């Protein structure tokens, strides 16, 4: 009888899957999100290389080193709970 490996590799790396003139799609935490340039203007004039260079930490915080930009994964999951401007 062969044993079963119950340890699975969990891929926590974030990945940009597509870039359009309006924003980009980001795969993180097993879900895909659309990041609109209207909401995150720092990416609008960024190069494809800089947008694609995203790092995800263990808590789900996303960081773009070349742009010095950060987005919490929670903000993409529930944007209504994280307003992008002060009122």
DSSP file (Angstrom, degrees, kcal/mol; ACC not computed):
  #  RESIDUE AA STRUCTURE BP1 BP2  ACC     N-H-->O    O-->H-N    N-H-->O    O-->H-N    TCO  KAPPA ALPHA  PHI   PSI    X-CA   Y-CA   Z-CA
    1    1 A X              0   0    0      0, 0.0     2,-0.3     0, 0.0     0, 0.0   0.000 360.0 360.0 360.0 131.8    0.0    0.0    0.0
    2    2 A X        -     0   0    0      1,-0.1     2,-0.1     0, 0.0     0, 0.0  -0.674 360.0-122.5 -90.7 143.0    1.4    3.4   -1.0
    3    3 A X        -     0   0    0     -2,-0.3     2,-0.5     1,-0.0    -1,-0.1  -0.380  20.8-124.9 -78.0 162.2    1.2    6.4    1.3
    4    4 A X        -     0   0    0     -2,-0.1     2,-0.7     2,-0.0    -1,-0.0  -0.927  13.7-131.6-111.0 131.6   -0.6    9.6    0.4
    5    5 A X        -     0   0    0     -2,-0.5     0, 0.0     1,-0.2     0, 0.0  -0.727  22.3-178.1 -81.9 114.5    1.2   12.9    0.6
    6    6 A X        +     0   0    0     -2,-0.7     2,-0.5     2,-0.0    -1,-0.2   0.505  54.8  96.9 -92.2  -4.3   -1.1   15.3    2.4
    7    7 A X        -     0   0    0     -3,-0.0     2,-0.4     2,-0.0    -2,-0.1  -0.749  55.9-173.0 -87.3 126.4    1.3   18.2    2.0
    8    8 A X        -     0   0    0     -2,-0.5     2,-0.5     2,-0.0    -2,-0.0  -0.926  28.0-116.2-118.8 143.9    0.4   20.4   -0.9
    9    9 A X        -     0   0    0     -2,-0.4     2,-0.6     2,-0.0    -2,-0.0  -0.671  28.4-152.4 -75.5 125.8    2.4   23.3   -2.2
   10   10 A X        -     0   0    0     -2,-0.5     2,-0.9     2,-0.0    -1,-0.0  -0.905   6.5-144.2-103.0 120.0    0.3   26.5   -1.8
   11   11 A X        +     0   0    0     -2,-0.6    19,-0.2     1,-0.2    18,-0.1  -0.739  29.6 164.4 -88.4 108.8    1.1   29.1   -4.4
   12   12 A X        +     0   0    0     -2,-0.9     2,-0.2    17,-0.1    17,-0.2   0.371  34.2 121.4-103.1   3.5    0.8   32.5   -2.8
   13   13 A X        -     0   0    0     15,-0.1     2,-0.2     1,-0.1    42,-0.1  -0.491  59.1-133.7 -72.1 132.5    2.6   34.4   -5.5
   14   14 A X        -     0   0    0     -2,-0.2     2,-0.3    14,-0.1    14,-0.2  -0.553  24.8-170.6 -80.9 150.8    0.6   37.2   -7.1
   15   15 A X  E     -A   27   0A   0     12,-2.3    12,-3.6    -2,-0.2     2,-0.6  -0.989  25.2-132.4-147.4 133.7    0.7   37.4  -10.9
   16   16 A X  E     -A   26   0A   0     36,-0.4    10,-0.2    -2,-0.3     3,-0.1  -0.773  25.5-178.7 -82.3 121.9   -0.5   39.9  -13.4
   17   17 A X  E     +     0   0A   0      8,-2.1     2,-0.3    -2,-0.6     9,-0.2   0.689  60.9   3.9 -99.8 -21.0   -2.4   37.9  -16.0
   18   18 A X  E     -A   25   0A   0      7,-1.0     7,-2.6     2,-0.0     2,-0.4  -0.966  56.1-153.9-163.4 146.3   -3.5   40.6  -18.5
   19   19 A X  E     +A   24   0A   0     -2,-0.3     5,-0.2     5,-0.2     2,-0.2  -0.993  18.4 173.7-127.8 132.7   -3.0   44.3  -19.1
   20   20 A X        -     0   0    0      3,-3.4     3,-0.5    -2,-0.4    -2,-0.0  -0.745  49.5 -96.9-126.4 175.0   -5.4   46.5  -21.0
   21   21 A X  S    S+     0   0    0     -2,-0.2     3,-0.1     1,-0.2    -2,-0.0   0.632 124.5  46.0 -66.3 -11.6   -5.7   50.3  -21.7
   22   22 A X  S    S-     0   0    0      1,-0.3    15,-2.5    15,-0.1    16,-0.5   0.596 127.0 -59.3-107.5 -15.4   -8.2   50.4  -18.7
   23   23 A X  E     - B   0  36A   0     -3,-0.5    -3,-3.4    13,-0.3     2,-0.3  -0.982  56.1 -87.1 163.6-161.9   -6.4   48.4  -16.1
   24   24 A X  E     -AB  19  35A   0     11,-2.0    11,-3.5    -2,-0.3     2,-0.4  -0.976  23.1-120.0-143.8 157.6   -5.0   45.0  -15.4
   25   25 A X  E     -AB  18  34A   0     -7,-2.6    -8,-2.1    -2,-0.3    -7,-1.0  -0.821  27.6-164.4 -99.2 135.7   -6.0   41.6  -14.1
   26   26 A X  E     -AB  16  33A   0      7,-3.2     7,-2.9    -2,-0.4     2,-0.6  -0.979  11.3-152.6-126.3 127.2   -4.2   40.3  -11.1
   27   27 A X  E     +AB  15  32A   0    -12,-3.6   -12,-2.3    -2,-0.4     2,-0.3  -0.894  35.3 148.0 -99.1 117.4   -4.3   36.7   -9.8
   28   28 A X  E >   + B   0  31A   0      3,-2.8     3,-1.8    -2,-0.6   -14,-0.1  -0.988  60.0   6.6-151.4 138.4   -3.7   36.6   -6.0
   29   29 A X  T 3  S-     0   0    0     -2,-0.3     3,-0.1     1,-0.3   -17,-0.1   0.798 128.4 -59.7  61.1  28.4   -4.9   34.4   -3.2
   30   30 A X  T 3  S+     0   0    0      1,-0.3     2,-0.3   -19,-0.2    -1,-0.3   0.536 120.3  94.7  78.9   6.1   -6.4   32.0   -5.7
   31   31 A X  E <   -B   28   0A   0     -3,-1.8    -3,-2.8    -5,-0.0     2,-0.4  -0.903  68.8-128.9-127.6 156.4   -8.8   34.7   -7.1
   32   32 A X  E     -B   27   0A   0     -2,-0.3     2,-0.3    -5,-0.2    -5,-0.2  -0.899  25.6-174.5-108.3 136.3   -8.5   37.1  -10.1
   33   33 A X  E     -B   26   0A   0     -7,-2.9    -7,-3.2    -2,-0.4     2,-0.6  -0.925  21.7-132.9-127.2 149.5   -9.1   40.8   -9.6
   34   34 A X  E     -B   25   0A   0     -2,-0.3     2,-0.7    -9,-0.2    -9,-0.2  -0.921  15.4-158.0-102.3 125.3   -9.3   43.7  -12.0
   35   35 A X  E     -B   24   0A   0    -11,-3.5   -11,-2.0    -2,-0.6     2,-0.3  -0.903  13.9-150.8-104.6 107.3   -7.3   46.8  -11.0
   36   36 A X  E >>  -B   23   0A   0     -2,-0.7     4,-2.1   -13,-0.2     3,-0.8  -0.595  13.8-139.7 -83.4 134.0   -8.8   49.8  -12.8
   37   37 A X  T 34 S+     0   0    0    -15,-2.5     7,-0.2    -2,-0.3   -14,-0.1   0.790 103.1  63.8 -62.2 -26.9   -6.5   52.7  -13.6
   38   38 A X  T 34 S+     0   0    0    -16,-0.5     3,-0.3     1,-0.2    -1,-0.2   0.868 111.6  36.3 -63.9 -34.8   -9.3   55.1  -12.6
   39   39 A X  T <4 S+     0   0    0     -3,-0.8     2,-0.4     1,-0.2    -2,-0.2   0.794 129.4  32.9 -86.4 -30.7   -9.0   53.7   -9.0
   40   40 A X    ><  +     0   0    0     -4,-2.1     3,-1.8     1,-0.1     4,-0.3  -0.693  67.1 173.0-129.1  76.9   -5.2   53.2   -9.0
   41   41 A X  G >>  +     0   0    0     -2,-0.4     3,-1.2    -3,-0.3     4,-0.6   0.688  66.7  78.9 -63.3 -21.7   -3.8   56.0  -11.1
   42   42 A X  G 34 S+     0   0    0      1,-0.3    -1,-0.3     2,-0.1     3,-0.2   0.773  95.4  49.3 -58.8 -24.9   -0.2   55.1  -10.2
   43   43 A X  G X4 S+     0   0    0     -3,-1.8     3,-1.1     1,-0.2    -1,-0.3   0.651  88.0  84.7 -88.2 -16.3   -0.4   52.3  -12.7
   44   44 A X  T <4 S+     0   0    0     -3,-1.2    -1,-0.2    -4,-0.3    -2,-0.1   0.855 103.1  27.7 -60.1 -39.4   -1.8   54.3  -15.6
   45   45 A X  T 3< S+     0   0    0     -4,-0.6    -1,-0.3    -3,-0.2    -2,-0.1   0.302  98.1 116.3-104.9   9.6    1.6   55.5  -16.9
   46   46 A X    <   -     0   0    0     -3,-1.1     2,-0.1     1,-0.1    -3,-0.1  -0.401  69.5-107.8 -77.1 153.9    3.7   52.6  -15.6
   47   47 A X     >  -     0   0    0      1,-0.1     4,-2.2    -2,-0.1     5,-0.2  -0.373  26.3-113.5 -74.4 159.9    5.5   50.3  -17.9
   48   48 A X  H  > S+     0   0    0      1,-0.2     4,-2.6     2,-0.2     5,-0.2   0.906 118.9  54.7 -58.9 -42.0    4.3   46.7  -18.5
   49   49 A X  H  > S+     0   0    0      1,-0.2     4,-1.2     2,-0.2    -1,-0.2   0.910 108.4  47.5 -59.2 -43.9    7.4   45.5  -16.8
   50   50 A X  H  4 S+     0   0    0      1,-0.2    17,-0.2     2,-0.2    -1,-0.2   0.876 113.2  47.8 -68.5 -36.9    6.8   47.6  -13.7
   51   51 A X  H  < S+     0   0    0     -4,-2.2    -2,-0.2     1,-0.2    -1,-0.2   0.906 111.8  50.3 -68.0 -41.0    3.1   46.5  -13.5
   52   52 A X  H  < S+     0   0    0     -4,-2.6     2,-1.8    -5,-0.2   -36,-0.4   0.714  90.6  84.3 -71.2 -20.1    4.1   42.8  -13.9
   53   53 A X     <  +     0   0    0     -4,-1.2    12,-0.4    -5,-0.2     2,-0.4  -0.559  62.3 150.9 -86.3  77.1    6.7   43.1  -11.1
   54   54 A X        -     0   0    0     -2,-1.8     2,-0.4   -40,-0.2    10,-0.2  -0.879  29.2-160.6-112.5 141.9    4.4   42.5   -8.2
   55   55 A X  E     -C   63   0B   0      8,-2.7     8,-2.6    -2,-0.4     2,-0.5  -0.968   3.4-158.0-121.6 135.6    5.3   40.9   -4.9
   56   56 A X  E     -C   62   0B   0     -2,-0.4     6,-0.2     6,-0.2     2,-0.1  -0.952   7.7-152.0-115.1 131.6    2.8   39.4   -2.4
   57   57 A X    >   -     0   0    0      4,-2.2     3,-1.7    -2,-0.5     6,-0.0  -0.376  38.0 -91.3 -91.9 178.9    3.7   38.9    1.3
   58   58 A X  T 3  S+     0   0    0      1,-0.3    -1,-0.1     2,-0.1    -2,-0.0   0.749 124.6  54.1 -63.3 -25.9    2.2   36.3    3.6
   59   59 A X  T 3  S-     0   0    0      2,-0.1    -1,-0.3    14,-0.0    14,-0.1   0.493 121.0-103.4 -87.7  -3.1   -0.7   38.6    4.7
   60   60 A X    <   +     0   0    0     -3,-1.7    13,-1.3     1,-0.3     2,-0.4   0.621  70.0 148.2  91.4  13.2   -1.8   39.2    1.2
   61   61 A X  E     - D   0  72B   0     11,-0.2    -4,-2.2    12,-0.1     2,-0.4  -0.690  36.7-146.1 -81.3 133.9   -0.3   42.7    0.8
   62   62 A X  E     -CD  56  71B   0      9,-3.0     9,-2.1    -2,-0.4     2,-0.4  -0.829  16.4-173.5-104.9 138.7    0.7   43.4   -2.7
   63   63 A X  E     -CD  55  70B   0     -8,-2.6    -8,-2.7    -2,-0.4     2,-0.7  -0.997  19.9-160.3-137.5 135.2    3.7   45.6   -3.5
   64   64 A X  E >>> - D   0  69B   0      5,-2.8     5,-1.6    -2,-0.4     4,-1.1  -0.910  13.5-166.2-110.7  99.0    5.2   47.0   -6.8
   65   65 A X  G >45S+     0   0    0     -2,-0.7     3,-0.5   -12,-0.4    -1,-0.2   0.875  83.6  50.4 -57.9 -44.5    8.8   47.9   -5.9
   66   66 A X  G 345S+     0   0    0    -13,-0.3    -1,-0.3     1,-0.2   -16,-0.1   0.768 119.5  37.9 -67.7 -24.0    9.6   50.0   -9.0
   67   67 A X  G <45S-     0   0    0     -3,-0.8    -1,-0.2   -17,-0.2    -2,-0.2   0.506  99.6-132.0-101.4  -7.4    6.4   52.1   -8.5
   68   68 A X  T <<5 +     0   0    0     -4,-1.1     2,-0.4    -3,-0.5    -3,-0.2   0.921  60.0 143.7  49.9  47.7    6.6   52.2   -4.6
   69   69 A X  E   < -D   64   0B   0     -5,-1.6    -5,-2.8     2,-0.0     2,-0.3  -0.905  31.6-170.4-119.8 145.2    2.9   51.2   -4.7
   70   70 A X  E     -D   63   0B   0     -2,-0.4     2,-0.4    -7,-0.2    -7,-0.2  -0.984   7.8-178.0-134.6 144.2    1.0   48.9   -2.4
   71   71 A X  E     -D   62   0B   0     -9,-2.1    -9,-3.0    -2,-0.3     2,-0.3  -0.982  23.7-134.2-138.6 130.2   -2.5   47.4   -2.4
   72   72 A X  E >>  -D   61   0B   0     -2,-0.4     4,-1.0   -11,-0.2     3,-0.9  -0.659  16.3-133.1 -79.1 138.5   -4.0   45.3    0.4
   73   73 A X  H 3> S+     0   0    0    -13,-1.3     4,-2.0    -2,-0.3     3,-0.4   0.847 107.5  62.0 -59.4 -33.8   -5.7   42.1   -0.9
   74   74 A X  H 3> S+     0   0    0      1,-0.2     4,-2.4     2,-0.2    -1,-0.3   0.845  98.0  56.9 -60.5 -33.8   -8.6   43.0    1.4
   75   75 A X  H <4 S+     0   0    0     -3,-0.9    -1,-0.2     1,-0.2    -2,-0.2   0.822 108.7  45.8 -68.7 -31.1   -9.1   46.2   -0.5
   76   76 A X  H  < S+     0   0    0     -4,-1.0     3,-0.5    -3,-0.4    -2,-0.2   0.830 114.0  48.8 -78.4 -32.4   -9.5   44.3   -3.8
   77   77 A X  H  < S+     0   0    0     -4,-2.0    -2,-0.2     1,-0.2     2,-0.2   0.884 130.6  17.1 -72.0 -39.7  -11.9   41.8   -2.2
   78   78 A X    ><  +     0   0    0     -4,-2.4     3,-1.8    -5,-0.2     4,-0.4  -0.599  67.2 167.7-134.9  71.8  -14.1   44.4   -0.5
   79   79 A X  G >  S+     0   0    0     -3,-0.5     3,-1.3     1,-0.3    -1,-0.1   0.789  74.9  66.0 -60.3 -27.5  -13.5   47.8   -2.2
   80   80 A X  G 3  S+     0   0    0      1,-0.3    -1,-0.3     3,-0.1     3,-0.3   0.760 100.2  51.8 -65.5 -23.2  -16.6   49.3   -0.5
   81   81 A X  G <  S+     0   0    0     -3,-1.8     2,-0.3     1,-0.2    -1,-0.3   0.549 109.5  51.9 -87.9  -8.0  -14.8   48.9    2.8
   82   82 A X  S <  S-     0   0    0     -3,-1.3    -1,-0.2    -4,-0.4    -2,-0.0  -0.686  76.6-161.8-130.6  77.9  -11.7   50.7    1.7
   83   83 A X        -     0   0    0     -2,-0.3    -3,-0.1    -3,-0.3    -8,-0.0  -0.328  12.2-145.8 -62.5 142.4  -12.5   54.0    0.1
   84   84 A X  S    S+     0   0    0     -5,-0.1     2,-0.4     2,-0.0    -1,-0.1   0.505  78.1  46.2 -89.7  -4.7   -9.7   55.4   -2.0
   85   85 A X  S    S-     0   0    0      0, 0.0     2,-0.3     0, 0.0    -2,-0.0  -0.983  83.2-114.6-137.9 151.3  -10.3   59.0   -1.2
   86   86 A X              0   0    0     -2,-0.4    -2,-0.0     1,-0.1     0, 0.0  -0.651 360.0 360.0 -83.2 135.1  -10.9   60.9    2.0
   87   87 A X              0   0    0     -2,-0.3    -1,-0.1     0, 0.0     0, 0.0   0.360 360.0 360.0-117.8 360.0  -14.3   62.6    2.3
